[in-house]
Amino acid sequence: MTKAKGVTEVIDHDQLFKELLRACFADFIRAFLPEVFAYLDTRSLEFIEQESTDETNQHEKLAVDILAKAKFKGRLTCFLIHVEAQASKKRWSGRRMFVYFSAQSNKHELPLYPIALLSWDRPRKAEPSQYVVDFPNRRVLEFNYDVIQLNRYDWREYLQSDNPAAIALMAKMNVEPKKFPTVKAACLRLLSGQKLPERKLRPIRRFIDAYLPLTTPQRQKEFEEEINRLSPQERKKVMEYLTPTEREGFDKGKIEGKIEGKIEGKIEGKIEGKIEGK
């Protein structure tokens, strides 16, 4: 567990990503790997609970984040999809992906499609999607995998998305802390336009709340302003998706607004009365 940008408390990145991917796995593949989605039989998806061991070191256990088994569309043959969600650059390497690939392919005797989902904030330099072993006379290994590096994605490109996984992952794209209120409001607006079951909605909300925190009164105020800019119909839907704390902020704002309005009204009334009396 490490700290996310702009957040003081410790966040369990692994748990948040695993919950989100399990709830929205097909949506995730559809959003970021449409070529794979085209031949994926989503009805056959099942998650494999396991723990892999590095054969070169029996004491080092490598827990795979997400391993799903599925069928090719229109065929009886199966394959695996491995998604490794990595929040820290320090622990990341293409070799590690290869070790996972080797262990799981050997264990299940099925072809495996490897995906690296990288969510650190910095650096933003593109990570390689290949692990190679070269000798002076020959390349003995060339292992390829897909890389989804979220800090190189622009959240603005997903402002019209209807994909639950993409909407959630907007929170970990290239978002400056000062934009947290704007992006959070956008995510909730998109979510409110869909009818998602609670099993999907709950991990999505946890993910968005964790990575787009409104940790200061100023951020809370800006968030409320973003919500108030929505049309009345959109605003009504979004209000149903707010946490109790967020609703409390809106309610407090309404009460303060009414009090200020009454005070201003009384003052204006007194001033007008004095002027008329003169």
JOSULSUL-V55120 format. One record per residue. N is the residue number from 1. RES is the residue in one letter. OMEGA is omega in whole degrees, -180 to 180 (999 if undefined). Layout:
# JOSULSUL-V55120
<<N RES OMEGA> <N RES OMEGA>>
This chain:
# JOSULSUL-V55120
<<1 M 180> <2 T -179> <3 K 176> <4 A -177> <5 K 176> <6 G -177> <7 V -179> <8 T -178> <9 E -179> <10 V -179> <11 I 176> <12 D -176> <13 H -177> <14 D -178> <15 Q -179> <16 L -179> <17 F 179> <18 K 180> <19 E -179> <20 L -178> <21 L 178> <22 R -178> <23 A -172> <24 C -172> <25 F -180> <26 A 178> <27 D 179> <28 F 179> <29 I 180> <30 R -176> <31 A -170> <32 F 179> <33 L -177> <34 P 179> <35 E 177> <36 V -179> <37 F -178> <38 A -180> <39 Y -180> <40 L 173> <41 D -174> <42 T -179> <43 R -176> <44 S -175> <45 L 172> <46 E -178> <47 F -179> <48 I 177> <49 E -178> <50 Q 175> <51 E -177> <52 S 179> <53 T 175> <54 D -177> <55 E -179> <56 T -180> <57 N -174> <58 Q -179> <59 H -179> <60 E 180> <61 K -178> <62 L -179> <63 A 178> <64 V -177> <65 D -179> <66 I 174> <67 L -178> <68 A 176> <69 K -179> <70 A 176> <71 K 170> <72 F -179> <73 K 178> <74 G -179> <75 R 179> <76 L -178> <77 T -177> <78 C 173> <79 F 180> <80 L 171> <81 I 178> <82 H 175> <83 V 177> <84 E -180> <85 A -175> <86 Q -177> <87 A -177> <88 S 178> <89 K -175> <90 K -175> <91 R -173> <92 W 172> <93 S 176> <94 G 178> <95 R 180> <96 R 177> <97 M 180> <98 F 179> <99 V 176> <100 Y -178> <101 F -178> <102 S -177> <103 A -176> <104 Q 177> <105 S -180> <106 N -176> <107 K -173> <108 H 179> <109 E 178> <110 L 175> <111 P -175> <112 L 177> <113 Y -176> <114 P -180> <115 I 175> <116 A 178> <117 L -173> <118 L -172> <119 S 178> <120 W -178> <121 D 179> <122 R 1> <123 P -179> <124 R 178> <125 K -177> <126 A 178> <127 E 178> <128 P 179> <129 S -176> <130 Q 173> <131 Y -176> <132 V 173> <133 V -177> <134 D 169> <135 F -179> <136 P -177> <137 N -174> <138 R 167> <139 R -175> <140 V 179> <141 L 172> <142 E -176> <143 F -177> <144 N 178> <145 Y 178> <146 D 177> <147 V 172> <148 I -176> <149 Q -169> <150 L -178> <151 N 175> <152 R 177> <153 Y 178> <154 D -177> <155 W -179> <156 R -180> <157 E -178> <158 Y -177> <159 L 177> <160 Q -176> <161 S 174> <162 D -177> <163 N -177> <164 P -180> <165 A 180> <166 A 180> <167 I 179> <168 A -175> <169 L 171> <170 M -177> <171 A -179> <172 K 176> <173 M -176> <174 N -176> <175 V 174> <176 E -180> <177 P -179> <178 K -180> <179 K -179> <180 F -179> <181 P -179> <182 T -177> <183 V 179> <184 K 178> <185 A 179> <186 A 179> <187 C -179> <188 L 176> <189 R -180> <190 L 180> <191 L -176> <192 S 179> <193 G -179> <194 Q 176> <195 K -177> <196 L 175> <197 P -177> <198 E -179> <199 R 176> <200 K -175> <201 L -176> <202 R 179> <203 P 177> <204 I 180> <205 R 178> <206 R -179> <207 F -179> <208 I -180> <209 D -178> <210 A -173> <211 Y 175> <212 L -175> <213 P 175> <214 L -168> <215 T 180> <216 T 176> <217 P 180> <218 Q 179> <219 R 178> <220 Q 180> <221 K 180> <222 E 177> <223 F 179> <224 E 178> <225 E 178> <226 E 180> <227 I -179> <228 N 177> <229 R -180> <230 L 176> <231 S -179> <232 P -180> <233 Q 178> <234 E -178> <235 R 180> <236 K 179> <237 K -178> <238 V -179> <239 M 179> <240 E -177> <241 Y -179> <242 L 175> <243 T 177> <244 P 180> <245 T 180> <246 E 178> <247 R 179> <248 E 178> <249 G 179> <250 F 180> <251 D 179> <252 K 179> <253 G 179> <254 K -180> <255 I 180> <256 E 179> <257 G 179> <258 K 180> <259 I 179> <260 E 180> <261 G 179> <262 K -180> <263 I 179> <264 E 179> <265 G 180> <266 K -179> <267 I 180> <268 E 180> <269 G 179> <270 K -180> <271 I -180> <272 E -180> <273 G 179> <274 K -180> <275 I 179> <276 E -180> <277 G 178> <278 K 999>>
